[in-house]
Amino acid sequence: MKNGSLILSALFALAIMLASTGAYAYSDQTTTERILKENKSFVEFLNICVTNFAESRKEDLKNAYEKHFNADVAFLQSDYRRAYKRVYASQGEMENLYRDMVKNHYLEDSKSILDQLAPGIIRTKNKRARLYLTLGYRDRTVSWVHYTVGDASNPKLFSYKMYKYVDAIKMARRAKRYAFLALFESQSMEKKKMIYNQLVKMERDMSNRYMNRFVDLNEQNYINEVGRTYEDYEKTESAKSQASGKKEGGKSIQDIIDDKTYEAKVAKRVRFRNETRTARYILNGEFDQAEDIMRKYIEDFNFKLIIATFEVLSAGGSDQKESEKLDYDKMKVHLLDNYSRLARKSLLDELVDTIKVEDDIGDKKQDEFGRDAATGGDTPVEKGTAPTEKSGKEEKEVR
């Protein structure tokens, strides 16, 4: 019993000693490395939001990133305690910026877009469009819940709060994606055919050969193309190859590559058959079945379909609906952000040359806790400056 008391007393004394010397859990290399990676992901996620919607908050982003950068420097110097403090300070800066982005941009913008599209979508009585609209409002509400939880959390738990803000942004982005899909679904059959034609045209510009032969055809030529056989198509393509400038033995370079392997020839025939099926579905207004096939050949299908929708609707016309009278350039920025893409040059790329290392080991003295000996704080004075003593009058005023 006596030995047990002695052991407990020794452990208690050891704990007090470790606490007094600042040997906390965050002082080890593994933990510091983990929180640095976590904080880097917060910075990169925030960079997309600020770059796309809040360029005026560039300096706030710089302050947060500068602290993270100096945490990285401290980690490389094996000063894990200082690295942790810099990360915590960086998160303090970002938490305010995250809160502002969620409340004043994502929650407001998602509601504005949904409310603007809702009247036209409801008038169409399209069940799919109404479903997407409902899902958009649902996700916007979930986004608000995440924001509320984060905002009401312990003010010192910056990491947890930012996780909730990230969740809020993701749900607001999904709400806007549903709104844009609802906009597509609310269009008439003829308008949807124009949108699919624009989608295929965009793919052709990106060197995707799928359905190129159906681009910009009138209805009769479209029907004739659907009825063509693969053998007829091959003869036409061969004649075009012989007439083109890129020849090698009477065939185009691409034809020679395709002829070299059995798999390439089979893939070409399969693509032709799928193109014909897709065109027939589009002609009959069976867009869901056409979409199932097209997804195999077109990457980021939803993203490109919405872009094509914006392109067609922005062309306007006398029959343009009220829901279509949108600032489509602005909508494209929202769409890019929805898929975590930048609408302009990254602000971090612009700021990287302005970031400064805040400490120079060779030019400053530290006390036993790693603080600047002159100022007593974590941030040292700039090189070439020194603290000045206050006069008696100034000192009195400070007191």
C-alpha positions as CSV (number, residue, x, y, z in Angstrom):
1,M,0.0,0.0,0.0
2,K,2.8,2.3,1.0
3,N,4.7,1.5,-2.3
4,G,1.6,2.3,-4.3
5,S,1.3,5.7,-2.7
6,L,4.9,6.4,-3.4
7,I,4.5,5.5,-7.1
8,L,1.4,7.7,-7.4
9,S,3.3,10.6,-5.7
10,A,6.2,10.1,-8.1
11,L,4.0,10.1,-11.2
12,F,2.2,13.2,-9.9
13,A,5.5,15.0,-9.4
14,L,6.7,13.9,-12.9
15,A,3.5,15.3,-14.4
16,I,4.0,18.6,-12.7
17,M,7.6,18.8,-13.8
18,L,6.6,18.0,-17.5
19,A,3.9,20.6,-17.4
20,S,6.2,23.2,-16.0
21,T,8.8,22.6,-18.7
22,G,6.2,22.8,-21.5
23,A,6.6,19.2,-22.7
24,Y,3.1,18.8,-24.1
25,A,1.7,16.2,-26.5
26,Y,2.0,18.7,-29.4
27,S,5.8,18.9,-28.9
28,D,6.5,15.6,-30.6
29,Q,7.4,15.3,-34.3
30,T,4.6,12.9,-35.4
31,T,1.8,15.0,-33.9
32,T,3.2,18.3,-35.3
33,E,3.6,16.7,-38.7
34,R,0.0,15.6,-38.7
35,I,-1.5,18.9,-37.7
36,L,0.7,20.6,-40.4
37,K,-0.8,18.4,-43.1
38,E,-4.3,19.0,-41.7
39,N,-3.7,22.8,-41.7
40,K,-2.3,22.7,-45.3
41,S,-5.6,21.1,-46.5
42,F,-7.5,23.9,-44.7
43,V,-5.4,26.6,-46.5
44,E,-5.7,25.0,-49.9
45,F,-9.5,24.5,-49.5
46,L,-9.9,28.1,-48.4
47,N,-7.7,29.4,-51.3
48,I,-10.3,28.2,-53.8
49,C,-13.1,29.9,-52.0
50,V,-11.4,33.2,-51.6
51,T,-9.9,33.2,-55.1
52,N,-13.3,32.6,-56.7
53,F,-15.5,34.9,-54.5
54,A,-13.6,37.1,-52.1
55,E,-10.5,38.6,-53.7
56,S,-10.9,41.6,-51.3
57,R,-9.9,39.2,-48.5
58,K,-6.5,38.6,-50.1
59,E,-4.6,40.1,-47.1
60,D,-6.5,37.9,-44.6
61,L,-5.6,34.8,-46.6
62,K,-2.0,36.0,-46.7
63,N,-1.8,36.4,-42.9
64,A,-3.2,32.9,-42.4
65,Y,-0.8,31.3,-45.0
66,E,2.2,33.2,-43.7
67,K,1.7,31.7,-40.2
68,H,1.3,28.3,-41.7
69,F,4.4,28.8,-43.8
70,N,6.4,29.8,-40.7
71,A,5.0,26.7,-38.9
72,D,6.6,24.6,-41.7
73,V,9.9,26.5,-41.2
74,A,9.8,25.8,-37.5
75,F,9.0,22.1,-38.1
76,L,12.1,21.9,-40.4
77,Q,14.1,23.4,-37.6
78,S,12.7,20.7,-35.2
79,D,11.1,23.4,-33.1
80,Y,7.8,21.5,-32.7
81,R,6.4,23.7,-29.9
82,R,6.8,26.9,-32.0
83,A,5.4,25.1,-35.1
84,Y,2.3,24.1,-33.1
85,K,1.8,27.7,-32.0
86,R,2.1,29.0,-35.5
87,V,-0.4,26.4,-36.8
88,Y,-2.8,27.4,-34.0
89,A,-2.4,31.1,-34.9
90,S,-3.0,30.3,-38.6
91,Q,-6.2,28.5,-37.7
92,G,-7.3,31.4,-35.7
93,E,-7.0,33.7,-38.7
94,M,-8.7,31.1,-41.0
95,E,-11.6,30.4,-38.7
96,N,-12.8,34.0,-39.1
97,L,-12.3,33.9,-42.8
98,Y,-14.1,30.5,-43.1
99,R,-17.0,31.8,-41.1
100,D,-17.4,34.9,-43.3
101,M,-17.1,32.8,-46.5
102,V,-19.9,30.4,-45.4
103,K,-22.3,33.0,-44.1
104,N,-21.9,35.8,-46.6
105,H,-21.1,33.9,-49.7
106,Y,-22.1,30.2,-49.8
107,L,-25.3,30.3,-47.8
108,E,-26.4,33.5,-49.4
109,D,-25.4,32.6,-53.0
110,S,-27.0,29.1,-52.9
111,K,-30.3,30.5,-51.6
112,S,-30.2,33.3,-54.2
113,I,-29.6,30.8,-57.1
114,L,-32.3,28.4,-55.9
115,D,-34.9,31.2,-55.3
116,Q,-34.1,32.7,-58.7
117,L,-34.6,29.4,-60.6
118,A,-37.5,28.1,-58.5
119,P,-40.4,29.9,-60.2
120,G,-39.5,28.8,-63.8
121,I,-38.8,25.3,-62.7
122,I,-42.1,24.9,-60.8
123,R,-44.0,26.3,-63.8
124,T,-42.7,23.6,-66.1
125,K,-44.2,20.8,-63.8
126,N,-41.2,18.6,-64.7
127,K,-40.9,16.0,-62.0
128,R,-37.1,15.5,-62.3
129,A,-36.5,19.3,-62.2
130,R,-38.7,19.7,-59.1
131,L,-36.9,16.8,-57.4
132,Y,-33.5,18.4,-58.1
133,L,-34.8,21.7,-56.8
134,T,-36.1,20.0,-53.6
135,L,-32.7,18.3,-53.1
136,G,-31.0,21.7,-53.6
137,Y,-33.1,23.3,-50.8
138,R,-32.5,20.3,-48.6
139,D,-28.7,20.6,-49.0
140,R,-28.8,24.3,-48.4
141,T,-30.6,23.7,-45.1
142,V,-28.0,21.0,-44.1
143,S,-25.3,23.5,-44.9
144,W,-26.8,26.0,-42.5
145,V,-26.9,23.3,-39.8
146,H,-23.2,22.6,-40.2
147,Y,-22.5,26.4,-40.1
148,T,-24.6,26.8,-36.9
149,V,-22.8,23.9,-35.2
150,G,-19.4,25.3,-36.1
151,D,-20.2,28.8,-35.0
152,A,-21.6,27.6,-31.7
153,S,-18.6,25.4,-30.9
154,N,-15.9,26.3,-28.3
155,P,-14.2,29.4,-29.6
156,K,-10.8,27.8,-29.0
157,L,-11.5,24.7,-31.1
158,F,-10.4,26.2,-34.4
159,S,-9.8,22.9,-36.1
160,Y,-13.2,21.5,-35.2
161,K,-15.0,24.7,-36.2
162,M,-13.3,24.7,-39.6
163,Y,-14.2,21.1,-40.3
164,K,-17.8,22.1,-39.8
165,Y,-17.4,25.1,-42.1
166,V,-15.8,22.9,-44.7
167,D,-18.8,20.6,-44.5
168,A,-21.1,23.6,-44.8
169,I,-19.3,24.8,-48.0
170,K,-19.5,21.3,-49.5
171,M,-23.2,21.0,-48.9
172,A,-23.8,24.6,-50.3
173,R,-21.9,23.6,-53.4
174,R,-24.0,20.5,-53.9
175,A,-27.1,22.6,-53.4
176,K,-26.0,24.8,-56.3
177,R,-25.2,21.8,-58.5
178,Y,-28.7,20.5,-57.9
179,A,-30.1,23.9,-58.9
180,F,-28.1,23.9,-62.2
181,L,-29.3,20.3,-63.0
182,A,-32.8,21.4,-62.3
183,L,-32.3,24.2,-64.7
184,F,-31.3,21.7,-67.4
185,E,-34.2,19.3,-66.7
186,S,-36.7,22.2,-66.9
187,Q,-35.9,22.8,-70.5
188,S,-38.1,21.7,-73.5
189,M,-37.2,18.7,-75.6
190,E,-35.9,20.9,-78.4
191,K,-33.8,22.9,-76.1
192,K,-32.3,19.8,-74.6
193,K,-31.4,18.6,-78.0
194,M,-29.6,21.9,-78.6
195,I,-27.8,21.4,-75.3
196,Y,-26.6,17.9,-76.2
197,N,-25.4,19.2,-79.6
198,Q,-23.4,21.9,-77.8
199,L,-22.0,19.3,-75.4
200,V,-20.8,17.1,-78.3
201,K,-19.4,20.2,-80.1
202,M,-17.4,21.1,-77.0
203,E,-16.0,17.6,-76.8
204,R,-15.0,17.8,-80.5
205,D,-13.0,20.9,-79.7
206,M,-11.3,18.9,-77.0
207,S,-10.4,16.1,-79.5
208,N,-13.0,13.7,-78.3
209,R,-14.3,11.9,-81.4
210,Y,-17.5,10.6,-79.8
211,M,-20.6,11.6,-81.9
212,N,-18.7,14.1,-84.0
213,R,-20.6,13.0,-87.0
214,F,-23.9,14.2,-85.5
215,V,-22.8,17.8,-84.7
216,D,-24.9,20.6,-86.2
217,L,-27.0,18.3,-88.5
218,N,-30.5,19.3,-89.4
219,E,-33.3,16.9,-88.5
220,Q,-33.4,15.0,-91.8
221,N,-29.6,14.6,-92.1
222,Y,-29.6,13.5,-88.4
223,I,-32.1,10.8,-89.2
224,N,-30.0,9.7,-92.3
225,E,-26.9,9.5,-90.2
226,V,-28.7,7.3,-87.6
227,G,-29.6,4.9,-90.4
228,R,-26.0,4.5,-91.8
229,T,-24.1,1.2,-91.5
230,Y,-20.6,0.9,-90.2
231,E,-19.3,-0.2,-93.6
232,D,-20.8,2.9,-95.3
233,Y,-19.2,5.0,-92.6
234,E,-15.8,3.4,-93.1
235,K,-15.9,4.0,-96.9
236,T,-16.7,7.7,-96.3
237,E,-13.9,8.1,-93.7
238,S,-11.4,6.4,-96.0
239,A,-12.3,8.8,-98.8
240,K,-11.9,11.8,-96.5
241,S,-8.5,10.4,-95.3
242,Q,-7.2,10.2,-98.9
243,A,-8.3,13.8,-99.6
244,S,-6.7,15.2,-96.4
245,G,-3.2,16.6,-96.2
246,K,-2.1,14.1,-93.5
247,K,-1.4,11.0,-95.5
248,E,0.8,8.0,-95.3
249,G,0.3,5.4,-98.0
250,G,-3.2,6.7,-98.8
251,K,-4.4,6.6,-95.2
252,S,-4.5,9.1,-92.3
253,I,-2.1,8.6,-89.4
254,Q,-5.0,7.8,-87.1
255,D,-6.3,5.2,-89.5
256,I,-2.9,3.5,-89.6
257,I,-2.8,3.4,-85.8
258,D,-6.3,2.0,-85.7
259,D,-5.5,-0.6,-88.3
260,K,-2.5,-1.9,-86.4
261,T,-4.4,-3.5,-83.6
262,Y,-7.5,-5.7,-83.5
263,E,-8.6,-4.0,-80.2
264,A,-8.6,-0.6,-81.8
265,K,-10.8,-1.7,-84.7
266,V,-13.2,-3.4,-82.4
267,A,-13.3,-0.3,-80.1
268,K,-14.0,1.9,-83.2
269,R,-16.9,-0.4,-84.2
270,V,-18.3,-0.4,-80.7
271,R,-18.1,3.4,-80.5
272,F,-20.0,3.7,-83.8
273,R,-22.8,1.4,-82.6
274,N,-23.0,3.4,-79.3
275,E,-23.1,6.7,-81.2
276,T,-26.0,5.4,-83.2
277,R,-27.9,4.3,-80.1
278,T,-27.2,7.6,-78.3
279,A,-28.4,9.6,-81.4
280,R,-31.6,7.6,-81.6
281,Y,-32.3,8.1,-77.9
282,I,-31.7,11.9,-78.2
283,L,-33.9,12.0,-81.4
284,N,-36.8,10.3,-79.4
285,G,-36.3,12.5,-76.3
286,E,-35.1,9.6,-74.2
287,F,-32.3,11.6,-72.6
288,D,-31.7,9.4,-69.6
289,Q,-30.8,6.4,-71.7
290,A,-28.6,8.5,-73.9
291,E,-26.8,9.9,-70.8
292,D,-26.0,6.4,-69.6
293,I,-24.1,5.7,-72.7
294,M,-22.4,9.1,-73.0
295,R,-21.0,8.9,-69.5
296,K,-18.7,6.1,-70.7
297,Y,-17.1,8.4,-73.3
298,I,-17.3,11.9,-71.7
299,E,-15.5,12.7,-68.5
300,D,-17.1,15.1,-65.9
301,F,-20.4,14.6,-67.7
302,N,-22.5,16.7,-65.3
303,F,-20.1,19.6,-65.3
304,K,-19.9,19.7,-69.1
305,L,-23.7,19.3,-69.4
306,I,-24.3,22.3,-67.2
307,I,-21.6,24.3,-69.1
308,A,-23.4,23.4,-72.4
309,T,-26.7,24.5,-70.8
310,F,-25.3,27.9,-69.9
311,E,-23.9,28.3,-73.4
312,V,-27.2,27.5,-75.1
313,L,-29.3,29.6,-72.7
314,S,-27.0,32.5,-72.8
315,A,-27.6,32.7,-76.6
316,G,-31.1,33.8,-75.6
317,G,-34.0,34.2,-77.9
318,S,-37.5,35.6,-77.9
319,D,-38.9,32.5,-76.1
320,Q,-36.4,32.8,-73.2
321,K,-37.9,32.1,-69.9
322,E,-37.6,34.3,-66.8
323,S,-35.5,31.6,-65.1
324,E,-33.0,31.8,-67.9
325,K,-32.3,35.5,-67.5
326,L,-29.2,34.9,-65.4
327,D,-25.7,36.3,-65.4
328,Y,-24.2,33.2,-66.9
329,D,-20.6,34.4,-66.6
330,K,-21.2,34.6,-62.8
331,M,-23.0,31.2,-62.9
332,K,-19.9,29.6,-64.5
333,V,-17.8,30.9,-61.6
334,H,-20.2,29.1,-59.2
335,L,-20.0,26.0,-61.3
336,L,-16.2,25.9,-61.3
337,D,-16.2,26.4,-57.5
338,N,-18.8,23.6,-57.1
339,Y,-16.1,21.2,-58.5
340,S,-13.3,22.8,-56.5
341,R,-11.8,24.5,-59.6
342,L,-10.4,28.0,-59.8
343,A,-12.1,30.6,-61.9
344,R,-9.0,32.8,-62.0
345,K,-5.3,32.6,-61.1
346,S,-4.8,31.3,-57.6
347,L,-4.3,34.0,-54.9
348,L,-1.8,31.7,-53.1
349,D,0.3,31.7,-56.3
350,E,0.3,35.5,-56.3
351,L,1.2,35.7,-52.6
352,V,3.9,33.1,-52.4
353,D,6.6,35.6,-53.3
354,T,5.5,38.1,-50.6
355,I,5.6,35.6,-47.7
356,K,8.4,36.3,-45.3
357,V,10.2,34.1,-42.7
358,E,9.4,35.7,-39.4
359,D,12.5,34.6,-37.5
360,D,16.2,34.3,-38.1
361,I,18.0,32.0,-35.7
362,G,21.3,33.8,-36.2
363,D,20.0,37.3,-35.4
364,K,17.8,36.8,-32.3
365,K,18.1,35.5,-28.8
366,Q,15.5,33.3,-27.3
367,D,14.6,32.6,-23.7
368,E,14.2,29.1,-22.3
369,F,10.6,28.9,-23.6
370,G,11.6,29.7,-27.2
371,R,10.3,33.2,-27.0
372,D,12.1,36.3,-28.2
373,A,14.2,37.5,-25.2
374,A,13.8,41.2,-26.1
375,T,10.0,41.2,-26.5
376,G,9.0,38.2,-24.4
377,G,6.6,37.1,-27.1
378,D,6.6,34.4,-29.8
379,T,7.2,36.9,-32.6
380,P,10.7,38.4,-32.7
381,V,11.4,42.0,-33.6
382,E,12.6,42.6,-37.1
383,K,16.2,42.5,-37.9
384,G,18.0,45.8,-37.2
385,T,15.4,47.1,-34.7
386,A,15.4,47.0,-30.9
387,P,12.8,47.6,-28.2
388,T,12.9,51.1,-26.8
389,E,12.3,52.1,-23.2
390,K,9.3,54.3,-22.5
391,S,9.7,57.6,-20.8
392,G,8.1,58.1,-17.4
393,K,5.2,60.0,-18.8
394,E,4.5,57.4,-21.5
395,E,4.8,54.6,-18.9
396,K,2.2,56.4,-16.7
397,E,-0.2,56.7,-19.7
398,V,0.2,53.1,-20.5
399,R,-0.7,52.1,-16.9
